[in-house]
Amino acid sequence: MDTTELSRLKQAFTNAVAGVFDTAHGVEEGAGVSAQWRQYCERYQVSLLDDTERAQVRVAQRPVRGAALMEVQDVITAVVKEYRIALKGINVWDAPREVELFHEKFLTLLERTSNEFLSAYKKAVLPKPAGMFANVFSAQQTVSQSPSSPTAVTLRCKNCSAPRLNDRDFVCAYCDEQMV
């Protein structure tokens, strides 16, 4: 056995994660929904928020754009679970050390994605507090006081376009290329 099958699976996972991020981030209205996002939720059997819950999320989180955080978390959890099951189906017993290491690294990536994806997405869709006392006063702001222009950003890999999971990552966790 070589790393070919694992590489294909990892590439498919990278595409799935980037697709979830792009589709969720592509929703124009904060905590909104689009036809494409609805398809992702249906594919991964994630229930969409009803209008009342969606309105409450907008008031509480004040997202600049993108799908609701709860929906995104449920979708990425389903994606990671799907690939974890596929990866566990690949037998690396008696495989060369290179294959075992690739397998372990992929498992680590799945765990990182599960733990860090939502944080990266939050940075992309929630407004950044500005000023010295922004965190103290941000809870007191109303929706009408939310920033008029998006102040949230995320870095993406220029090679595979996967989201950067952590600000301290300078090498893409998905394709191992330099982020900057």
Secondary structure, DSSP 8 states (H G I E B T S, - for coil): --SHHHHHHHHHHHHHHHHHHHHHHT-SSTTB--HHHHHHHHHTT-----HHHHHHHHHHH--SSSB-HHHHHHHHHHHHHHHHHHHHTS--TT--HHHHHHHHHHHHHHHHHHHHHHHHHHHHHS----STTHHHHGGG--GGGS-SS------B-TTT--B-S-TT--B-TTT--B--
